[in-house]
Structures are given as structure tokens and as C-alpha cells.
């Protein structure tokens, strides 16, 4: 991929995550202002993740069949259409917008990940890991910009202006695809004739590889912990009397340290095995996320936010790197669909599990229970990665170095 092609992928990544994290906080309050109940708002928020959870694997297969760049163009177009539902100002229109936005963002994200993990001429593992760390850095930048941008636009011109900003960013993703087409980046991977069954059947075959299954598990655990931090820490800290500004500052600290950790990733994986980085990421992240239930001092809360941000910030580039190492180019989209499906599953399962735990032990006890579950599950992830890396030959692009 040329330098301009890589710039285009990075710009699209920033625009995508800014748009996504801009949209999510606006939808719930918006539908309440147009007459929906809080229960209806919760259903509408859940609809966004439901279809992507069910369709992530087939969408990943689609990336292998038609090419990642076509998937990005199609997904960004659907995102742009979804903005019409939000701008229409009725609950049924917002429902349609949520369904379309969920499908569009799913397609764009699988397409971007697929392109980011494709081999390049003269590639080496170190160069690729550095590229993935840069990609993750731009993703993190979008995750930082989105919520603040959406809030600012809504304060300036109402929710409609925030949704208009989402539409503009969706159009920017489409424009970023132009250099990709000119450079021939992200065309169909080929070798699709080797597929032996439906998407879910072939996904099952992939999951029989211990490294792939462990990578999917790692992504799931990381998303569970990140969702605990972003969705349930504010509830807990608000009940402890902390202001919204303070809570927002703590979340921003996590975001900043996630960004700072990503440039360290290539150096770290050169010196430590993947299972050590994975185990450390989940263990430190779980302890920091759960430790909030025991902390009574703002300085300690800030330190925990920094540790959780840095530790969990390593999970995304690591799972992308492992996917690139242990899957063929022709099945890359399918593997990334599995990874994305696990992430969506985490977003669906986490509120249900936390709700059950809260009824038994309260919010603080639920954090501690989730910490214990994450620590126990991380042991299985580490064991799977160690066993798989010892028994499997990593896929490498032709002509790449070690």
C-alpha cells in the first residue's frame, strides 16, 4: 500500500470512530425528547448492536468475496442513509436509522480492519505491527474526539446538528476510499474458490484453531472490561457523589493512556510472547476496572483509570496482529468478522450479566465479581495462545521477514 493509501485508511479510521462515538451518546437522550420512554430508548440502543452481532460473520465473508474497499463504500453509504432516519425526528425513523447505522458501521469496520492487516510488499512482522499500532492510534483518536464533538454540536445547534455531523463524517469515509481505488488497495483477496461451506461453517473451522479461538476470546474480554469502564463506572461514581465533570475526566484519562500505550506495542511484542502481553493486558485491565469499587480517593481513581486505559489499549493491536499471523489473506475478512461478532456479543452480554450480579451483590460487588470472572477467563486465553503458537505455523506474506 502506498503512503497515500495508508493515509486514506487512517483518515477513514478517525472519521469512522469519531462518527460512531459521536452518535451513540446522542440517540438515547434524543428519543426521550421526542416522546419515547426510557424503556423504548434502551430498546433502540440495543437494536444497534443486535444485527451486527448476528451478521458479523457473514459480513466478514463478504469482505473476502467482494473486497474490503467495496465493503467500506457500501457500509459508509448505509451510514449516510441512516442519518436520514435520525434527522426525520420520529421514533420509527430513529429505529430504522439505528438498524441501518448498525449494519453500515459493521461493514466499514470489518473492511478497515481487513485492509490494515493485509500484507504489503517487503513486509516484516515488525513493520506490520508498527503499522497496526499506528492504525490503532488513529482509532483511539477518533474514540476521543467523538463524544466531545457530538456534545459540542448538540449544545450549539441541538441533536439535529449532531446527527448532521455524523452524516458529514460518513461522507468523509466515502471520500477517503478514492485513493484506495486509485491504488488498487483492498480489492478481492482471491482464493475464494477454496471456501468449503457457508460462512458460519467455515467460521467454526477457524475457531478450531486454538490461536484464533483465543484471539476472539481476548477481544471479547477486553470489550467486556472497556464496556464496564465506560457504561458502569459512571453509574457507580455518580452514586458516590462525584460530579459529571470529574467522571468525564476519569474516562478521558483512560482514553489518553490507551493512546499512549499503542506506540509501545511493537516494542513490547518484540520482547515478550503474545500470551504474556495478552495475559498482562487482561489481568491489569481487570484489576484496575474492578479496583474502582474499593477506591475512595480521587488520585487512586485517576491512577486506576490510567492503568486500565494503557492495559486494555494494547488489546486491539494485539488481536489484529494475531489475526494477521494465523489466518490466510483469503480468510482474513471472515476472521475479523468473528472478532467483531465477539465484540458485539460483549456489548450485548455485559449489561445482562451486570444486571444479574447487581441484584445479588450491588454495583460494587458486581465489579469485583466481573474482575474475578475476567481473571479466570484470561487464564484460558493465555493457555490457548501458548498451545496454539507452539503447534501452528503462522501465516506470513510472501517474502516477509520474521
Buried (B, 14 or more C-beta within 10 A) or exposed (E): BBEEBBBBBBBBBBBBBBBBBBBBBBBBEBBEEEEBEEEBBBBBBEBBBBBBBEBBBBBBBBBBBBBBBBBBBBBBBBBBBBBBBBBBBEBEBBBBBBBBBBBBBBBBBBBBBBBBBBBBEEBBBBBBBBBBBBBBBBBBBBBBBBBBBBBBBBEEEEBBBBBBBBBEBBBBBBEBBEBBBEBEBBBBBEEEEEBEEEBEEBBEEBBEBBBBBBBBBBBBBBBBBBBBBBEBBBEBBEEBEBEEEBBBBBBBBBBBBBBBBBBBBBEBBEEEEBBBBBBBBBBBBBBBBBBBBEBEEEEEBBBBBBBBBBBBBBBBBBBBBBBBBBBEBBBBBBBBBBBBBBBBBBBEBBBEBBEEBBEEEBBBEBBBBBBEBBBEBBEEBBBBBBBBBEEBEBBBBEEBEE
